[in-house]
Structure formats: structure tokens, C-alpha cells
Amino acid sequence: MNDKKWKIPHMAGAEQLVPNKRQPKRIDLHVVKRLIKLLYYNARIKKTKIATKCNLGYDKCVLYLNWLEMMDLIDRETDADGFETIVLSERGNDFYKRNLNDN
């Protein structure tokens, strides 16, 4: 049996060799608006429900949620059953009120 062993060079910045979370290639602002509006009106919602309500595939939804978290627009919390729920952060609420509020 051939066991291949990978050598990781010991150098500064080696932590960059670990793959980062996947990110969407292009950000569709219409999808971002849908996600933020949904989260504004529905607090503490699961990822599967978000994908369904925003008419996105689960994988693409997770990519956008990771991006929104990176932008500090959402927070991830754990509910009483141990499931991860998504809530709009304070910055996300401010973003909605400034840019997406229809008033």
C-alpha cells in the first residue's frame, strides 16, 4: 500500500496553506437584499429555512451566509435544541434601516 506523506514547509504564513471557507465568485446584491430582508423580519431562523424562503440552493445560501458573516451583517447562534440559527447583527439591522427600508 502506498502511503503518501505531505510535507508542509515551516515558514511564516504557513497558516495560509489551510483552505479558507468557500466564497461566491460574484456577489449578487439582489440575493443579499433578499437575505437581509428575510432575516430582518424573521429572527433566529435555520439555514435550511433561509435557503427555501429565499429560493436558493442550500450550498449557495451557505456561501452567501458566510460572506454576510464576514461582513459582520449576521451572527450565528445555537438554539436550545443545538441547531445553528442565523440572526441579523446590529450592523445588519442598521444596514436594513438605512438602505432597504421601504418607508
Buried (B, 14 or more C-beta within 10 A) or exposed (E): EEEEEEEEEEEEEEEEEEEEEEEEEEBEEEBBBBBBBBBBEBEEBEBEBBBEBBEBEEEBBBBBBBBBBEBEBBBEEEEEEEEEBBBBBEEBBEBBEEEEEEE
